[in-house]
Structure formats: C-alpha cells, structure tokens
Amino acid sequence: MKRLFIFDLDGMILDTIEDSFYCVNQVLKEFGIKPYDVDLKTMHYPTFRKYLNENNAGKETPVYPRYIEVYSKHPLTNTKPFDGIIDVLKELQNRGVTLAICSNRDEKVVKELAKRFFDGIDFKYISGFRKGVPDKPDPYRINEIITAENVDKSEVIYFGDKDADVKVAQNAGIDLILVTYGQGSHEDYINPYPLKVIDKTEDILDIITEGIIDI
C-alpha cells in the first residue's frame, strides 16, 4: 500500500519551461555565454545540462544564484499547473495520501511556487536544492522525506518526467511513475524501471483504479 506520494515539480506538476528558459538565457547573456536556443518542445534535457556545465554555468558557479534572482522577479506569465493535476492532488489528499515535492530547483523558490500555484494542496514535505546537499539523482533528499515520514520504501511512490527522476527512484529503491507530458525524452520513456509511463495527469487516478498502485 502506498502512503507517501513524492512528486517532482518542473515538468511533472508545474509547467515552468518557457519562463525558466527565458530567465536562463537572460542570465547566460549577462555572463557573455551564448543563449541555449532550442525548440523547448523537443529539448533533450541531458544535453542542456551538459551545455551549462561545459560553459561554466552550473549550480556551483555565479550563474545559478543570478538565475535565482532573475527568476524570482519574473512575472511567470507562462507558468501554470498541468491540466488536471490540481484535481488529482485534491483527490489524493482526500484519500489520506501524504503529498511531498522533491525538486532540484532552489528550495525557497519551490516553496514559493507551491504556495502560489497549489493553494489548497497540503504538501507535507517540500524539498529543493540546498547548497552542500546533493541533488537528484542522488537519493539523499528523497531519503530525508521517507525517514521523516517514517514509512517503509515499499509504501512510497515517486512521480517524475525525465532521466534524473528515473535514476533517483532507482538509487532510492522506490517505485516510479513517469509522465510523457513534461521535459523527458524517448530514452526515458522506454526505460524498464518505471511501473508505468503515463500521458496525462488524470492517468494517476486510473492506475490506482486499475490496481497498479494501491492506496
């Protein structure tokens, strides 16, 4: 029986990609780095991470805190919860499931986004990037949540959209549902690890009805 549902944020419950990349490219230009110019609908996320690291623009560089500053002031006019996800989260909440977020985005920003876009949803745990704490796919922060909730890993289900989510679920030893509507790639969707790959938010309730996961 699954008692703890942990969700990735970007690409899983919140559509942030357009505003995020606008801010990323604004900051890259400030640092004299060529903007990352790709079709966001078909973007390959591992290639994007590689581009940042090769251009000295990763999280351990001055680029990242500047990105946080720019993003915090952006109106986020194109950011929104994915269609149907709020109703799904409310239903899970009504069924007594514990909800959590584990994201690689800055933790303060994750909490602000959750408050702004998911009013009425009680995420008991919200975990994001903290300096000195390893990011996903390291399972450290996932395990923090599981330990705090005092549940067995067999009682946990994780929801994500891309390669880092597959890897962190494997590393933590927990079950995974992967979605195709986020920022993932074909190689993620054919990975054998997820219990199921789903195409829309409403499918989360369907897999409960079908008995793929039990709550």
C-alpha positions, 0 to 999 in steps of 0.5 A, spaced: 500 500 500 502 506 498 502 512 503 507 517 501 506 520 494 513 524 492 512 528 486 517 532 482 515 539 480 518 542 473 515 538 468 511 533 472 506 538 476 508 545 474 509 547 467 515 552 468 519 551 461 518 557 457 519 562 463 525 558 466 528 558 459 527 565 458 530 567 465 536 562 463 538 565 457 537 572 460 542 570 465 547 566 460 547 573 456 549 577 462 555 572 463 557 573 455 555 565 454 551 564 448 543 563 449 541 555 449 536 556 443 532 550 442 525 548 440 523 547 448 518 542 445 523 537 443 529 539 448 533 533 450 534 535 457 541 531 458 544 535 453 542 542 456 545 540 462 551 538 459 551 545 455 551 549 462 556 545 465 561 545 459 560 553 459 561 554 466 554 555 468 552 550 473 549 550 480 556 551 483 558 557 479 555 565 479 550 563 474 545 559 478 544 564 484 543 570 478 538 565 475 535 565 482 534 572 482 532 573 475 527 568 476 524 570 482 522 577 479 519 574 473 512 575 472 511 567 470 506 569 465 507 562 462 507 558 468 501 554 470 499 547 473 498 541 468 491 540 466 488 536 471 493 535 476 490 540 481 484 535 481 488 529 482 492 532 488 485 534 491 483 527 490 489 524 493 489 528 499 482 526 500 484 519 500 489 520 506 495 520 501 501 524 504 503 529 498 511 531 498 515 535 492 522 533 491 525 538 486 532 540 484 530 547 483 532 552 489 528 550 495 525 557 497 523 558 490 519 551 490 516 553 496 514 559 493 511 556 487 507 551 491 504 556 495 502 560 489 500 555 484 497 549 489 493 553 494 489 548 497 494 542 496 497 540 503 504 538 501 507 535 507 514 535 505 517 540 500 524 539 498 529 543 493 536 544 492 540 546 498 547 548 497 552 542 500 546 537 499 546 533 493 541 533 488 537 528 484 539 523 482 542 522 488 537 519 493 539 523 499 533 528 499 528 523 497 531 519 503 530 525 508 522 525 506 521 517 507 525 517 514 521 523 516 515 520 514 517 514 517 514 509 512 517 503 509 520 504 501 515 499 499 509 504 501 512 510 497 511 512 490 515 517 486 512 521 480 517 524 475 518 526 467 525 525 465 532 521 466 534 524 473 527 522 476 528 515 473 535 514 476 533 517 483 527 512 484 532 507 482 538 509 487 532 510 492 529 503 491 522 506 490 517 505 485 516 510 479 511 513 475 513 517 469 509 522 465 510 523 457 507 530 458 513 534 461 521 535 459 523 527 458 525 524 452 524 517 448 530 514 452 526 515 458 520 513 456 522 506 454 526 505 460 524 498 464 524 501 471 518 505 471 511 501 473 508 505 468 509 511 463 503 515 463 500 521 458 496 525 462 495 527 469 488 524 470 492 517 468 494 517 476 487 516 478 486 510 473 492 506 475 490 506 482 483 504 479 486 499 475 490 496 481 497 498 479 498 502 485 494 501 491 492 506 496 
